[in-house]
Amino acid sequence: MPVIKRTYKVTKLSFEGVEIPVLKLVSSEEVPKSELKKAVEQMELSDYVKDTFVEYVIREGNITYRKAIGKGPAGELSKWPVKLRRVAVLRHSPENLDLNKLNWHEVEEDVYVYEGKVEGVKAILLDTEEGMYLVLNEALESEEESRQGEESGS
């Protein structure tokens, strides 16, 4: 069962004046399983390299195990890094959303979306290899506030 190590650089893409945090794939390689164990052991001991995100992926049959190491911006945009295909910026409430009438922006680069905060819009629609994600800005704000409350309470 091979372990795939993917290293990403944290960057941003801009659509209609709105910046979206993305992960640009720098490398993808097969590594020994012992490297994953060492990385997990060191997670709590070291400060991560700024603007770098590392993901380890193990697949066995229908099961996929993922372990991510790195510091990213607060707010989950997807369950794990997924390739971004196109983006639609919603400046109004997403009620009665018609996908065919949206102004879609195709993403030509090899970038992935995972976490981050999107400002200046009501919502954003991310079309990825694994489906669409409707990210409501209010949901991200409340998640960040609860995270900050947990950190200050410790």
N, CA, C and O atoms as a GROMACS GRO file, in nm:
protein
  616
    1MET      N    1   0.085  -0.116   0.000
    1MET     CA    2   0.000   0.000   0.000
    1MET      C    3   0.090   0.123   0.000
    1MET      O    4   0.150   0.156   0.103
    2PRO      N    5   0.101   0.191  -0.115
    2PRO     CA    6   0.191   0.306  -0.126
    2PRO      C    7   0.137   0.430  -0.053
    2PRO      O    8   0.016   0.449  -0.040
    3VAL      N    9   0.231   0.512  -0.007
    3VAL     CA   10   0.197   0.641   0.055
    3VAL      C   11   0.237   0.749  -0.044
    3VAL      O   12   0.352   0.755  -0.088
    4ILE      N   13   0.142   0.835  -0.079
    4ILE     CA   14   0.169   0.946  -0.170
    4ILE      C   15   0.184   1.073  -0.087
    4ILE      O   16   0.097   1.107  -0.007
    5LYS      N   17   0.294   1.142  -0.107
    5LYS     CA   18   0.318   1.270  -0.038
    5LYS      C   19   0.299   1.381  -0.141
    5LYS      O   20   0.366   1.385  -0.244
    6ARG      N   21   0.206   1.472  -0.111
    6ARG     CA   22   0.181   1.586  -0.199
    6ARG      C   23   0.219   1.714  -0.124
    6ARG      O   24   0.174   1.737  -0.012
    7THR      N   25   0.301   1.794  -0.186
    7THR     CA   26   0.341   1.922  -0.126
    7THR      C   27   0.279   2.035  -0.207
    7THR      O   28   0.290   2.039  -0.330
    8TYR      N   29   0.213   2.126  -0.135
    8TYR     CA   30   0.145   2.239  -0.198
    8TYR      C   31   0.204   2.370  -0.147
    8TYR      O   32   0.252   2.378  -0.034
    9LYS      N   33   0.199   2.471  -0.230
    9LYS     CA   34   0.232   2.608  -0.191
    9LYS      C   35   0.101   2.683  -0.174
    9LYS      O   36   0.016   2.680  -0.263
   10VAL      N   37   0.084   2.751  -0.060
   10VAL     CA   38  -0.037   2.827  -0.034
   10VAL      C   39  -0.028   2.958  -0.111
   10VAL      O   40   0.069   3.032  -0.098
   11THR      N   41  -0.130   2.987  -0.192
   11THR     CA   42  -0.134   3.109  -0.272
   11THR      C   43  -0.278   3.155  -0.286
   11THR      O   44  -0.367   3.103  -0.218
   12LYS      N   45  -0.303   3.251  -0.374
   12LYS     CA   46  -0.440   3.300  -0.395
   12LYS      C   47  -0.466   3.322  -0.542
   12LYS      O   48  -0.375   3.353  -0.619
   13LEU      N   49  -0.592   3.304  -0.582
   13LEU     CA   50  -0.638   3.340  -0.715
   13LEU      C   51  -0.743   3.449  -0.698
   13LEU      O   52  -0.812   3.454  -0.597
   14SER      N   53  -0.755   3.536  -0.798
   14SER     CA   54  -0.850   3.646  -0.789
   14SER      C   55  -0.955   3.635  -0.899
   14SER      O   56  -0.922   3.615  -1.016
   15PHE      N   57  -1.082   3.648  -0.859
   15PHE     CA   58  -1.195   3.645  -0.951
   15PHE      C   59  -1.287   3.761  -0.915
   15PHE      O   60  -1.334   3.770  -0.802
   16GLU      N   61  -1.314   3.848  -1.010
   16GLU     CA   62  -1.403   3.963  -0.988
   16GLU      C   63  -1.363   4.042  -0.863
   16GLU      O   64  -1.449   4.088  -0.789
   17GLY      N   65  -1.234   4.056  -0.841
   17GLY     CA   66  -1.185   4.130  -0.726
   17GLY      C   67  -1.190   4.055  -0.594
   17GLY      O   68  -1.159   4.112  -0.490
   18VAL      N   69  -1.227   3.928  -0.598
   18VAL     CA   70  -1.235   3.846  -0.477
   18VAL      C   71  -1.119   3.746  -0.480
   18VAL      O   72  -1.101   3.673  -0.577
   19GLU      N   73  -1.041   3.744  -0.372
   19GLU     CA   74  -0.930   3.650  -0.362
   19GLU      C   75  -0.973   3.521  -0.295
   19GLU      O   76  -1.039   3.521  -0.192
   20ILE      N   77  -0.934   3.410  -0.358
   20ILE     CA   78  -0.967   3.277  -0.305
   20ILE      C   79  -0.836   3.207  -0.269
   20ILE      O   80  -0.748   3.194  -0.354
   21PRO      N   81  -0.823   3.162  -0.144
   21PRO     CA   82  -0.702   3.088  -0.107
   21PRO      C   83  -0.702   2.951  -0.176
   21PRO      O   84  -0.802   2.879  -0.172
   22VAL      N   85  -0.590   2.917  -0.237
   22VAL     CA   86  -0.577   2.788  -0.306
   22VAL      C   87  -0.442   2.726  -0.272
   22VAL      O   88  -0.352   2.792  -0.219
   23LEU      N   89  -0.430   2.599  -0.305
   23LEU     CA   90  -0.305   2.526  -0.289
   23LEU      C   91  -0.253   2.490  -0.428
   23LEU      O   92  -0.323   2.424  -0.505
   24LYS      N   93  -0.133   2.534  -0.460
   24LYS     CA   94  -0.072   2.500  -0.589
   24LYS      C   95   0.018   2.379  -0.568
   24LYS      O   96   0.110   2.382  -0.487
   25LEU      N   97  -0.008   2.273  -0.643
   25LEU     CA   98   0.069   2.149  -0.627
   25LEU      C   99   0.213   2.171  -0.672
   25LEU      O  100   0.238   2.209  -0.787
   26VAL      N  101   0.307   2.147  -0.581
   26VAL     CA  102   0.450   2.163  -0.609
   26VAL      C  103   0.511   2.029  -0.647
   26VAL      O  104   0.589   2.019  -0.742
   27SER      N  105   0.474   1.924  -0.572
   27SER     CA  106   0.526   1.791  -0.601
   27SER      C  107   0.432   1.683  -0.550
   27SER      O  108   0.355   1.705  -0.456
   28SER      N  109   0.440   1.568  -0.613
   28SER     CA  110   0.363   1.451  -0.572
   28SER      C  111   0.454   1.330  -0.593
   28SER      O  112   0.499   1.304  -0.705
   29GLU      N  113   0.480   1.257  -0.484
   29GLU     CA  114   0.573   1.146  -0.494
   29GLU      C  115   0.534   1.034  -0.399
   29GLU      O  116   0.468   1.055  -0.298
   30GLU      N  117   0.577   0.913  -0.434
   30GLU     CA  118   0.556   0.799  -0.346
   30GLU      C  119   0.670   0.795  -0.244
   30GLU      O  120   0.787   0.807  -0.281
   31VAL      N  121   0.635   0.779  -0.117
   31VAL     CA  122   0.735   0.778  -0.010
   31VAL      C  123   0.715   0.655   0.078
   31VAL      O  124   0.607   0.595   0.077
   32PRO      N  125   0.818   0.616   0.154
   32PRO     CA  126   0.802   0.503   0.247
   32PRO      C  127   0.701   0.538   0.357
   32PRO      O  128   0.689   0.653   0.398
   33LYS      N  129   0.630   0.436   0.404
   33LYS     CA  130   0.531   0.458   0.509
   33LYS      C  131   0.595   0.515   0.635
   33LYS      O  132   0.528   0.587   0.710
   34SER      N  133   0.720   0.486   0.659
   34SER     CA  134   0.790   0.537   0.778
   34SER      C  135   0.799   0.690   0.776
   34SER      O  136   0.803   0.753   0.882
   35GLU      N  137   0.802   0.750   0.657
   35GLU     CA  138   0.809   0.897   0.649
   35GLU      C  139   0.682   0.960   0.704
   35GLU      O  140   0.688   1.064   0.771
   36LEU      N  141   0.567   0.899   0.677
   36LEU     CA  142   0.441   0.950   0.731
   36LEU      C  143   0.444   0.944   0.883
   36LEU      O  144   0.404   1.039   0.950
   37LYS      N  145   0.491   0.832   0.938
   37LYS     CA  146   0.496   0.817   1.084
   37LYS      C  147   0.585   0.925   1.146
   37LYS      O  148   0.549   0.985   1.247
   38LYS      N  149   0.702   0.949   1.086
   38LYS     CA  150   0.794   1.052   1.138
   38LYS      C  151   0.730   1.191   1.130
   38LYS      O  152   0.741   1.270   1.224
   39ALA      N  153   0.663   1.219   1.020
   39ALA     CA  154   0.600   1.351   1.002
   39ALA      C  155   0.492   1.375   1.107
   39ALA      O  156   0.482   1.485   1.162
   40VAL      N  157   0.412   1.273   1.134
   40VAL     CA  158   0.306   1.286   1.234
   40VAL      C  159   0.366   1.306   1.373
   40VAL      O  160   0.315   1.386   1.451
   41GLU      N  161   0.475   1.234   1.404
   41GLU     CA  162   0.541   1.249   1.534
   41GLU      C  163   0.597   1.390   1.552
   41GLU      O  164   0.595   1.444   1.663
   42GLN      N  165   0.648   1.450   1.445
   42GLN     CA  166   0.709   1.582   1.453
   42GLN      C  167   0.607   1.696   1.446
   42GLN      O  168   0.641   1.811   1.474
   43MET      N  169   0.484   1.665   1.409
   43MET     CA  170   0.382   1.768   1.393
   43MET      C  171   0.371   1.859   1.514
   43MET      O  172   0.368   1.981   1.501
   44GLU      N  173   0.365   1.800   1.632
   44GLU     CA  174   0.346   1.879   1.753
   44GLU      C  175   0.475   1.946   1.799
   44GLU      O  176   0.471   2.041   1.878
   45LEU      N  177   0.589   1.900   1.752
   45LEU     CA  178   0.716   1.953   1.799
   45LEU      C  179   0.769   2.070   1.718
   45LEU      O  180   0.849   2.149   1.768
   46SER      N  181   0.725   2.084   1.595
   46SER     CA  182   0.784   2.186   1.510
   46SER      C  183   0.682   2.285   1.458
   46SER      O  184   0.562   2.259   1.456
   47ASP      N  185   0.733   2.398   1.418
   47ASP     CA  186   0.651   2.499   1.353
   47ASP      C  187   0.663   2.471   1.203
   47ASP      O  188   0.773   2.448   1.153
   48TYR      N  189   0.554   2.473   1.133
   48TYR     CA  190   0.555   2.436   0.992
   48TYR      C  191   0.612   2.549   0.907
   48TYR      O  192   0.610   2.666   0.946
   49VAL      N  193   0.662   2.513   0.791
   49VAL     CA  194   0.712   2.612   0.698
   49VAL      C  195   0.595   2.698   0.652
   49VAL      O  196   0.491   2.647   0.612
   50LYS      N  197   0.615   2.828   0.658
   50LYS     CA  198   0.507   2.920   0.623
   50LYS      C  199   0.464   2.899   0.478
   50LYS      O  200   0.548   2.880   0.389
   51ASP      N  201   0.335   2.904   0.455
   51ASP     CA  202   0.276   2.894   0.321
   51ASP      C  203   0.302   2.761   0.252
   51ASP      O  204   0.301   2.754   0.129
   52THR      N  205   0.326   2.655   0.330
   52THR     CA  206   0.344   2.522   0.272
   52THR      C  207   0.246   2.426   0.340
   52THR      O  208   0.226   2.432   0.462
   53PHE      N  209   0.187   2.338   0.261
   53PHE     CA  210   0.089   2.242   0.310
   53PHE      C  211   0.129   2.106   0.254
   53PHE      O  212   0.150   2.093   0.133
   54VAL      N  213   0.140   2.005   0.340
   54VAL     CA  214   0.179   1.871   0.296
   54VAL      C  215   0.066   1.774   0.330
   54VAL      O  216   0.013   1.775   0.441
   55GLU      N  217   0.031   1.691   0.233
   55GLU     CA  218  -0.076   1.592   0.251
   55GLU      C  219  -0.019   1.454   0.219
   55GLU      O  220   0.048   1.435   0.118
   56TYR      N  221  -0.048   1.358   0.307
   56TYR     CA  222  -0.011   1.219   0.284
   56TYR      C  223  -0.139   1.142   0.254
   56TYR      O  224  -0.238   1.155   0.326
   57VAL      N  225  -0.138   1.061   0.147
   57VAL     CA  226  -0.256   0.987   0.106
   57VAL      C  227  -0.220   0.839   0.093
   57VAL      O  228  -0.124   0.802   0.025
   58ILE      N  229  -0.299   0.755   0.160
   58ILE     CA  230  -0.283   0.610   0.150
   58ILE      C  231  -0.416   0.554   0.100
   58ILE      O  232  -0.521   0.583   0.157
   59ARG      N  233  -0.411   0.475  -0.007
   59ARG     CA  234  -0.532   0.413  -0.061
   59ARG      C  235  -0.518   0.262  -0.056
   59ARG      O  236  -0.417   0.205  -0.097
   60GLU      N  237  -0.622   0.198  -0.003
   60GLU     CA  238  -0.627   0.052  -0.002
   60GLU      C  239  -0.769   0.012  -0.035
   60GLU      O  240  -0.860   0.030   0.046
   61GLY      N  241  -0.788  -0.042  -0.155
   61GLY     CA  242  -0.924  -0.076  -0.199
   61GLY      C  243  -1.009   0.049  -0.210
   61GLY      O  244  -0.970   0.146  -0.275
   62ASN      N  245  -1.124   0.048  -0.145
   62ASN     CA  246  -1.214   0.163  -0.148
   62ASN      C  247  -1.189   0.262  -0.035
   62ASN      O  248  -1.262   0.360  -0.021
   63ILE      N  249  -1.087   0.237   0.045
   63ILE     CA  250  -1.060   0.322   0.161
   63ILE      C  251  -0.944   0.416   0.130
   63ILE      O  252  -0.840   0.373   0.079
   64THR      N  253  -0.961   0.544   0.162
   64THR     CA  254  -0.855   0.642   0.147
   64THR      C  255  -0.830   0.706   0.282
   64THR      O  256  -0.923   0.754   0.347
   65TYR      N  257  -0.705   0.707   0.325
   65TYR     CA  258  -0.665   0.770   0.450
   65TYR      C  259  -0.582   0.894   0.414
   65TYR      O  260  -0.490   0.885   0.333
   66ARG      N  261  -0.615   1.008   0.475
   66ARG     CA  262  -0.542   1.131   0.448
   66ARG      C  263  -0.494   1.193   0.578
   66ARG      O  264  -0.566   1.194   0.678
   67LYS      N  265  -0.374   1.243   0.576
   67LYS     CA  266  -0.319   1.317   0.690
   67LYS      C  267  -0.255   1.443   0.634
   67LYS      O  268  -0.169   1.436   0.546
   68ALA      N  269  -0.296   1.557   0.686
   68ALA     CA  270  -0.244   1.685   0.637
   68ALA      C  271  -0.160   1.751   0.744
   68ALA      O  272  -0.192   1.745   0.863
   69ILE      N  273  -0.052   1.813   0.701
   69ILE     CA  274   0.039   1.882   0.791
   69ILE      C  275   0.063   2.021   0.734
   69ILE      O  276   0.103   2.036   0.619
   70GLY      N  277   0.039   2.122   0.815
   70GLY     CA  278   0.064   2.259   0.771
   70GLY      C  279  -0.034   2.354   0.835
   70GLY      O  280  -0.135   2.313   0.892
   71LYS      N  281  -0.001   2.480   0.826
   71LYS     CA  282  -0.089   2.583   0.881
   71LYS      C  283  -0.151   2.658   0.765
   71LYS      O  284  -0.081   2.710   0.678
   72GLY      N  285  -0.281   2.662   0.765
   72GLY     CA  286  -0.351   2.735   0.660
   72GLY      C  287  -0.445   2.835   0.721
   72GLY      O  288  -0.461   2.840   0.843
   73PRO      N  289  -0.508   2.915   0.638
   73PRO     CA  290  -0.605   3.012   0.690
   73PRO      C  291  -0.727   2.940   0.746
   73PRO      O  292  -0.757   2.828   0.704
   74ALA      N  293  -0.796   3.003   0.838
   74ALA     CA  294  -0.914   2.942   0.901
   74ALA      C  295  -1.030   2.934   0.802
   74ALA      O  296  -1.039   3.014   0.709
   75GLY      N  297  -1.117   2.838   0.823
   75GLY     CA  298  -1.237   2.822   0.741
   75GLY      C  299  -1.223   2.711   0.641
   75GLY      O  300  -1.138   2.717   0.552
   76GLU      N  301  -1.304   2.610   0.653
   76GLU     CA  302  -1.296   2.495   0.563
   76GLU      C  303  -1.374   2.523   0.436
   76GLU      O  304  -1.490   2.563   0.441
   77LEU      N  305  -1.310   2.501   0.321
   77LEU     CA  306  -1.376   2.516   0.192
   77LEU      C  307  -1.412   2.380   0.133
   77LEU      O  308  -1.506   2.370   0.055
   78SER      N  309  -1.339   2.276   0.168
   78SER     CA  310  -1.371   2.140   0.125
   78SER      C  311  -1.316   2.043   0.229
   78SER      O  312  -1.241   2.083   0.319
   79LYS      N  313  -1.352   1.915   0.216
   79LYS     CA  314  -1.311   1.815   0.316
   79LYS      C  315  -1.162   1.788   0.313
   79LYS      O  316  -1.102   1.760   0.417
   80TRP      N  317  -1.102   1.796   0.198
   80TRP     CA  318  -0.958   1.776   0.179
   80TRP      C  319  -0.921   1.846   0.050
   80TRP      O  320  -1.010   1.890  -0.022
   81PRO      N  321  -0.792   1.860   0.018
   81PRO     CA  322  -0.756   1.929  -0.106
   81PRO      C  323  -0.817   1.860  -0.228
   81PRO      O  324  -0.794   1.742  -0.252
   82VAL      N  325  -0.894   1.936  -0.304
   82VAL     CA  326  -0.954   1.886  -0.428
   82VAL      C  327  -0.924   1.984  -0.540
   82VAL      O  328  -0.919   2.106  -0.520
   83LYS      N  329  -0.906   1.929  -0.660
   83LYS     CA  330  -0.870   2.011  -0.775
   83LYS      C  331  -0.986   2.104  -0.811
   83LYS      O  332  -1.101   2.062  -0.822
   84LEU      N  333  -0.953   2.232  -0.827
   84LEU     CA  334  -1.052   2.334  -0.858
   84LEU      C  335  -1.066   2.348  -1.010
   84LEU      O  336  -0.966   2.364  -1.080
   85ARG      N  337  -1.190   2.341  -1.060
   85ARG     CA  338  -1.217   2.353  -1.203
   85ARG      C  339  -1.264   2.492  -1.242
   85ARG      O  340  -1.215   2.553  -1.337
   86ARG      N  341  -1.363   2.543  -1.165
   86ARG     CA  342  -1.418   2.675  -1.196
   86ARG      C  343  -1.482   2.735  -1.071
   86ARG      O  344  -1.510   2.664  -0.974
   87VAL      N  345  -1.504   2.866  -1.077
   87VAL     CA  346  -1.552   2.941  -0.961
   87VAL      C  347  -1.661   3.038  -1.006
   87VAL      O  348  -1.652   3.098  -1.113
   88ALA      N  349  -1.765   3.052  -0.923
   88ALA     CA  350  -1.868   3.155  -0.944
   88ALA      C  351  -1.878   3.238  -0.816
   88ALA      O  352  -1.893   3.183  -0.707
   89VAL      N  353  -1.869   3.369  -0.831
   89VAL     CA  354  -1.877   3.461  -0.718
   89VAL      C  355  -2.022   3.506  -0.703
   89VAL      O  356  -2.082   3.552  -0.800
   90LEU      N  357  -2.077   3.493  -0.583
   90LEU     CA  358  -2.216   3.532  -0.557
   90LEU      C  359  -2.216   3.652  -0.462
   90LEU      O  360  -2.177   3.640  -0.346
   91ARG      N  361  -2.259   3.766  -0.512
   91ARG     CA  362  -2.262   3.887  -0.429
   91ARG      C  363  -2.396   3.904  -0.359
   91ARG      O  364  -2.412   3.991  -0.274
   92HIS      N  365  -2.493   3.822  -0.396
   92HIS     CA  366  -2.625   3.826  -0.334
   92HIS      C  367  -2.655   3.689  -0.275
   92HIS      O  368  -2.581   3.593  -0.298
   93SER      N  369  -2.761   3.680  -0.199
   93SER     CA  370  -2.800   3.554  -0.136
   93SER      C  371  -2.815   3.443  -0.241
   93SER      O  372  -2.868   3.467  -0.349
   94PRO      N  373  -2.768   3.322  -0.210
   94PRO     CA  374  -2.774   3.213  -0.307
   94PRO      C  375  -2.912   3.146  -0.320
   94PRO      O  376  -2.923   3.040  -0.382
   95GLU      N  377  -3.016   3.207  -0.263
   95GLU     CA  378  -3.150   3.150  -0.278
   95GLU      C  379  -3.189   3.151  -0.426
   95GLU      O  380  -3.151   3.242  -0.500
   96ASN      N  381  -3.264   3.051  -0.468
   96ASN     CA  382  -3.311   3.038  -0.607
   96ASN      C  383  -3.195   3.045  -0.706
   96ASN      O  384  -3.203   3.113  -0.808
   97LEU      N  385  -3.090   2.975  -0.676
   97LEU     CA  386  -2.968   2.976  -0.756
   97LEU      C  387  -2.989   2.902  -0.888
   97LEU      O  388  -3.035   2.788  -0.887
   98ASP      N  389  -2.956   2.965  -1.001
   98ASP     CA  390  -2.963   2.902  -1.132
   98ASP      C  391  -2.819   2.886  -1.183
   98ASP      O  392  -2.756   2.984  -1.223
   99LEU      N  393  -2.768   2.764  -1.182
   99LEU     CA  394  -2.629   2.739  -1.220
   99LEU      C  395  -2.597   2.783  -1.362
   99LEU      O  396  -2.484   2.821  -1.391
  100ASN      N  397  -2.697   2.780  -1.450
  100ASN     CA  398  -2.674   2.817  -1.590
  100ASN      C  399  -2.661   2.968  -1.610
  100ASN      O  400  -2.609   3.011  -1.712
  101LYS      N  401  -2.707   3.047  -1.514
  101LYS     CA  402  -2.701   3.192  -1.528
  101LYS      C  403  -2.584   3.255  -1.453
  101LYS      O  404  -2.570   3.378  -1.452
  102LEU      N  405  -2.503   3.174  -1.391
  102LEU     CA  406  -2.389   3.226  -1.316
  102LEU      C  407  -2.274   3.262  -1.409
  102LEU      O  408  -2.258   3.203  -1.516
  103ASN      N  409  -2.193   3.357  -1.367
  103ASN     CA  410  -2.073   3.395  -1.441
  103ASN      C  411  -1.959   3.307  -1.391
  103ASN      O  412  -1.894   3.339  -1.291
  104TRP      N  413  -1.934   3.197  -1.462
  104TRP     CA  414  -1.832   3.101  -1.421
  104TRP      C  415  -1.694   3.146  -1.468
  104TRP      O  416  -1.679   3.198  -1.578
  105HIS      N  417  -1.593   3.126  -1.383
  105HIS     CA  418  -1.454   3.155  -1.416
  105HIS      C  419  -1.379   3.023  -1.418
  105HIS      O  420  -1.366   2.956  -1.316
  106GLU      N  421  -1.330   2.986  -1.537
  106GLU     CA  422  -1.255   2.861  -1.551
  106GLU      C  423  -1.118   2.876  -1.485
  106GLU      O  424  -1.056   2.982  -1.494
  107VAL      N  425  -1.072   2.771  -1.420
  107VAL     CA  426  -0.940   2.771  -1.355
  107VAL      C  427  -0.847   2.686  -1.441
  107VAL      O  428  -0.864   2.564  -1.451
  108GLU      N  429  -0.751   2.750  -1.503
  108GLU     CA  430  -0.660   2.682  -1.595
  108GLU      C  431  -0.542   2.618  -1.522
  108GLU      O  432  -0.485   2.519  -1.570
  109GLU      N  433  -0.505   2.674  -1.407
  109GLU     CA  434  -0.388   2.625  -1.334
  109GLU      C  435  -0.419   2.495  -1.259
  109GLU      O  436  -0.535   2.460  -1.237
  110ASP      N  437  -0.313   2.425  -1.221
  110ASP     CA  438  -0.325   2.302  -1.142
  110ASP      C  439  -0.328   2.340  -0.995
  110ASP      O  440  -0.228   2.329  -0.924
  111VAL      N  441  -0.446   2.387  -0.948
  111VAL     CA  442  -0.460   2.431  -0.810
  111VAL      C  443  -0.571   2.353  -0.741
  111VAL      O  444  -0.662   2.299  -0.804
  112TYR      N  445  -0.560   2.349  -0.608
  112TYR     CA  446  -0.653   2.275  -0.526
  112TYR      C  447  -0.710   2.369  -0.421
  112TYR      O  448  -0.646   2.466  -0.381
  113VAL      N  449  -0.830   2.340  -0.376
  113VAL     CA  450  -0.894   2.421  -0.274
  113VAL      C  451  -0.912   2.334  -0.151
  113VAL      O  452  -0.945   2.216  -0.161
  114TYR      N  453  -0.890   2.394  -0.033
  114TYR     CA  454  -0.906   2.320   0.092
  114TYR      C  455  -0.962   2.409   0.202
  114TYR      O  456  -1.072   2.385   0.250
  115GLU      N  457  -0.888   2.510   0.241
  115GLU     CA  458  -0.937   2.597   0.348
  115GLU      C  459  -0.898   2.741   0.321
  115GLU      O  460  -0.809   2.770   0.241
  116GLY      N  461  -0.966   2.830   0.389
  116GLY     CA  462  -0.938   2.972   0.375
  116GLY      C  463  -1.064   3.054   0.388
  116GLY      O  464  -1.174   3.000   0.388
  117LYS      N  465  -1.046   3.184   0.400
  117LYS     CA  466  -1.158   3.275   0.417
  117LYS      C  467  -1.173   3.358   0.290
  117LYS      O  468  -1.076   3.414   0.240
  118VAL      N  469  -1.294   3.365   0.240
  118VAL     CA  470  -1.326   3.444   0.122
  118VAL      C  471  -1.406   3.565   0.169
  118VAL      O  472  -1.510   3.549   0.232
  119GLU      N  473  -1.357   3.685   0.138
  119GLU     CA  474  -1.424   3.806   0.186
  119GLU      C  475  -1.484   3.885   0.070
  119GLU      O  476  -1.443   3.869  -0.046
  120GLY      N  477  -1.581   3.969   0.102
  120GLY     CA  478  -1.639   4.059   0.004
  120GLY      C  479  -1.753   4.001  -0.078
  120GLY      O  480  -1.797   4.063  -0.174
  121VAL      N  481  -1.801   3.883  -0.041
  121VAL     CA  482  -1.912   3.819  -0.114
  121VAL      C  483  -2.005   3.752  -0.014
  121VAL      O  484  -1.966   3.722   0.099
  122LYS      N  485  -2.129   3.729  -0.056
  122LYS     CA  486  -2.224   3.654   0.027
  122LYS      C  487  -2.186   3.506   0.028
  122LYS      O  488  -2.189   3.439   0.131
  123ALA      N  489  -2.148   3.458  -0.092
  123ALA     CA  490  -2.115   3.316  -0.106
  123ALA      C  491  -2.028   3.298  -0.229
  123ALA      O  492  -2.016   3.387  -0.313
  124ILE      N  493  -1.969   3.181  -0.238
  124ILE     CA  494  -1.890   3.147  -0.355
  124ILE      C  495  -1.920   3.001  -0.389
  124ILE      O  496  -1.937   2.918  -0.299
  125LEU      N  497  -1.926   2.971  -0.517
  125LEU     CA  498  -1.954   2.835  -0.562
  125LEU      C  499  -1.827   2.780  -0.625
  125LEU      O  500  -1.775   2.836  -0.722
  126LEU      N  501  -1.777   2.670  -0.569
  126LEU     CA  502  -1.655   2.608  -0.617
  126LEU      C  503  -1.690   2.478  -0.688
  126LEU      O  504  -1.749   2.388  -0.627
  127ASP      N  505  -1.655   2.467  -0.815
  127ASP     CA  506  -1.677   2.345  -0.891
  127ASP      C  507  -1.544   2.270  -0.893
  127ASP      O  508  -1.446   2.319  -0.950
  128THR      N  509  -1.541   2.152  -0.831
  128THR     CA  510  -1.417   2.075  -0.818
  128THR      C  511  -1.431   1.939  -0.884
  128THR      O  512  -1.539   1.903  -0.932
  129GLU      N  513  -1.322   1.863  -0.887
  129GLU     CA  514  -1.325   1.726  -0.939
  129GLU      C  515  -1.420   1.637  -0.860
  129GLU      O  516  -1.465   1.535  -0.912
  130GLU      N  517  -1.449   1.673  -0.736
  130GLU     CA  518  -1.533   1.588  -0.651
  130GLU      C  519  -1.670   1.648  -0.626
  130GLU      O  520  -1.737   1.611  -0.530
  131GLY      N  521  -1.712   1.741  -0.710
  131GLY     CA  522  -1.844   1.800  -0.695
  131GLY      C  523  -1.836   1.949  -0.665
  131GLY      O  524  -1.730   2.009  -0.667
  132MET      N  525  -1.954   2.006  -0.636
  132MET     CA  526  -1.962   2.149  -0.610
  132MET      C  527  -1.974   2.177  -0.461
  132MET      O  528  -2.037   2.101  -0.387
  133TYR      N  529  -1.913   2.286  -0.420
  133TYR     CA  530  -1.920   2.334  -0.282
  133TYR      C  531  -1.976   2.475  -0.283
  133TYR      O  532  -1.920   2.564  -0.347
  134LEU      N  533  -2.086   2.496  -0.212
  134LEU     CA  534  -2.140   2.630  -0.192
  134LEU      C  535  -2.089   2.676  -0.057
  134LEU      O  536  -2.126   2.619   0.046
  135VAL      N  537  -2.006   2.777  -0.056
  135VAL     CA  538  -1.946   2.827   0.068
  135VAL      C  539  -2.013   2.958   0.103
  135VAL      O  540  -1.998   3.058   0.032
  136LEU      N  541  -2.087   2.958   0.214
  136LEU     CA  542  -2.153   3.079   0.262
  136LEU      C  543  -2.057   3.156   0.350
  136LEU      O  544  -2.001   3.101   0.445
  137ASN      N  545  -2.037   3.283   0.320
  137ASN     CA  546  -1.941   3.363   0.396
  137ASN      C  547  -1.977   3.370   0.543
  137ASN      O  548  -1.887   3.371   0.627
  138GLU      N  549  -2.105   3.376   0.577
  138GLU     CA  550  -2.147   3.381   0.717
  138GLU      C  551  -2.103   3.256   0.792
  138GLU      O  552  -2.064   3.263   0.908
  139ALA      N  553  -2.108   3.141   0.725
  139ALA     CA  554  -2.068   3.015   0.789
  139ALA      C  555  -1.919   3.018   0.820
  139ALA      O  556  -1.878   2.971   0.926
  140LEU      N  557  -1.837   3.072   0.730
  140LEU     CA  558  -1.694   3.081   0.755
  140LEU      C  559  -1.664   3.175   0.871
  140LEU      O  560  -1.577   3.146   0.953
  141GLU      N  561  -1.737   3.287   0.878
  141GLU     CA  562  -1.714   3.383   0.986
  141GLU      C  563  -1.747   3.322   1.121
  141GLU      O  564  -1.672   3.341   1.217
  142SER      N  565  -1.858   3.248   1.131
  142SER     CA  566  -1.894   3.189   1.260
  142SER      C  567  -1.797   3.077   1.299
  142SER      O  568  -1.769   3.059   1.417
  143GLU      N  569  -1.746   3.002   1.200
  143GLU     CA  570  -1.648   2.897   1.228
  143GLU      C  571  -1.519   2.958   1.281
  143GLU      O  572  -1.459   2.906   1.375
  144GLU      N  573  -1.475   3.070   1.221
  144GLU     CA  574  -1.352   3.135   1.265
  144GLU      C  575  -1.368   3.191   1.406
  144GLU      O  576  -1.276   3.181   1.487
  145GLU      N  577  -1.484   3.250   1.436
  145GLU     CA  578  -1.510   3.303   1.570
  145GLU      C  579  -1.505   3.192   1.675
  145GLU      O  580  -1.450   3.212   1.782
  146SER      N  581  -1.564   3.076   1.645
  146SER     CA  582  -1.562   2.966   1.742
  146SER      C  583  -1.421   2.911   1.760
  146SER      O  584  -1.385   2.871   1.870
  147ARG      N  585  -1.341   2.908   1.653
  147ARG     CA  586  -1.202   2.864   1.663
  147ARG      C  587  -1.122   2.958   1.752
  147ARG      O  588  -1.044   2.913   1.837
  148GLN      N  589  -1.142   3.089   1.733
  148GLN     CA  590  -1.069   3.187   1.814
  148GLN      C  591  -1.110   3.176   1.960
  148GLN      O  592  -1.026   3.191   2.048
  149GLY      N  593  -1.237   3.149   1.986
  149GLY     CA  594  -1.285   3.132   2.123
  149GLY      C  595  -1.222   3.011   2.190
  149GLY      O  596  -1.188   3.016   2.308
  150GLU      N  597  -1.206   2.902   2.113
  150GLU     CA  598  -1.143   2.780   2.166
  150GLU      C  599  -0.996   2.805   2.197
  150GLU      O  600  -0.946   2.760   2.300
  151GLU      N  601  -0.926   2.879   2.107
  151GLU     CA  602  -0.784   2.905   2.127
  151GLU      C  603  -0.760   2.995   2.248
  151GLU      O  604  -0.666   2.974   2.323
  152SER      N  605  -0.845   3.096   2.267
  152SER     CA  606  -0.825   3.187   2.379
  152SER      C  607  -0.867   3.123   2.512
  152SER      O  608  -0.824   3.167   2.618
  153GLY      N  609  -0.951   3.020   2.506
  153GLY     CA  610  -0.996   2.951   2.627
  153GLY      C  611  -0.898   2.847   2.676
  153GLY      O  612  -0.915   2.794   2.786
  154SER      N  613  -0.794   2.816   2.596
  154SER     CA  614  -0.700   2.712   2.639
  154SER      C  615  -0.585   2.765   2.718
  154SER      O  616  -0.498   2.688   2.760
   0.00000   0.00000   0.00000
